[in-house]
Amino acid sequence: SQPKDDDDDNISVISGLSDMSGKDWKPDMSGKAGWLARAMARGIDPRDLATSLFQAEAAVLNQMDDMTIWKILFKMFTEPPKREKLKNFNTLEDVAEQIKTAD
């Protein structure tokens, strides 16, 4: 079992996910983010997880603390819903025109 301080850190990482892309957005914890949260709660070493997910050398990961690696993993595997397309913007020219006419 993890010490209470670690549990508090885990909760703050998970609850802080909404800050990544908008105040009202909350991650869907039933998918990838839920899987990561359960792995974190089980005490899995995030270095092992990142190394096996990305089949990469762990040299860079060894220079980071656990919370930093968990934050990176959560940010990679959670994303907000797509925004609705703006009707008036279909091309880069539309955007350029908007910028030119903006005050």
C-alpha positions in Angstrom: 0.0 0.0 0.0 1.2 3.5 -0.8 1.8 6.2 1.8 -1.0 8.7 2.2 1.0 11.5 0.6 1.5 9.4 -2.5 -2.3 8.7 -2.7 -3.0 12.5 -2.4 -0.5 13.1 -5.2 -2.2 10.5 -7.4 -5.6 12.1 -6.8 -4.3 15.5 -7.6 -2.8 14.3 -10.9 -6.0 12.7 -11.9 -8.2 15.6 -10.8 -5.9 18.1 -12.5 -6.4 16.6 -15.9 -9.3 19.0 -16.7 -6.8 21.8 -16.5 -5.1 20.5 -19.7 -7.6 21.7 -22.2 -10.5 23.5 -20.7 -12.3 24.3 -17.5 -15.4 22.2 -18.2 -13.7 19.2 -19.8 -13.4 16.0 -17.7 -11.5 12.9 -18.9 -13.4 9.7 -19.7 -12.1 7.5 -16.9 -13.6 4.3 -18.5 -11.0 4.1 -21.3 -7.3 4.8 -21.4 -7.3 7.3 -18.6 -9.1 4.8 -16.3 -6.6 2.1 -17.2 -3.8 4.5 -16.3 -5.5 5.5 -13.1 -5.9 1.8 -12.1 -2.2 1.2 -13.0 -1.2 4.1 -10.8 -3.3 2.9 -7.9 -1.8 -0.5 -8.1 1.7 1.0 -7.7 3.0 0.1 -11.2 6.3 1.8 -12.0 5.5 4.4 -14.6 9.0 3.9 -16.2 8.2 0.2 -16.9 4.8 1.2 -18.4 6.2 4.0 -20.6 9.2 1.8 -21.7 6.9 -1.0 -22.8 4.3 1.3 -24.4 6.8 3.2 -26.5 9.5 0.5 -26.8 12.0 3.2 -25.9 15.2 3.4 -23.9 14.5 4.4 -20.3 17.5 6.8 -20.0 15.4 9.9 -20.2 12.8 8.4 -17.9 15.3 7.6 -15.2 16.0 11.4 -14.9 12.3 12.1 -14.1 10.3 11.6 -10.9 7.3 9.2 -11.0 4.7 12.0 -10.9 6.2 13.7 -14.0 6.0 10.4 -15.9 2.4 9.8 -14.8 1.5 13.3 -15.9 3.0 12.8 -19.3 1.2 9.5 -19.7 -2.1 11.0 -18.7 -1.7 13.9 -21.1 -0.8 11.6 -23.9 -3.8 9.3 -23.4 -6.5 11.8 -22.6 -7.9 14.4 -25.0 -10.9 16.7 -25.0 -13.8 16.2 -27.4 -13.3 17.8 -30.8 -14.6 21.3 -31.1 -17.4 22.0 -33.6 -16.3 23.4 -36.9 -16.9 27.1 -37.3 -19.2 27.7 -40.3 -17.4 30.8 -41.6 -13.9 29.3 -41.7 -13.1 26.7 -44.3 -9.7 27.7 -45.6 -6.6 29.5 -44.5 -7.7 32.4 -46.7 -10.8 32.7 -44.5 -8.6 32.8 -41.4 -6.3 35.4 -43.0 -9.2 37.6 -44.0 -10.6 37.4 -40.4 -7.2 38.4 -39.0 -6.9 41.3 -41.5 -10.3 42.7 -40.5 -10.1 42.2 -36.8 -9.7 45.2 -34.6 
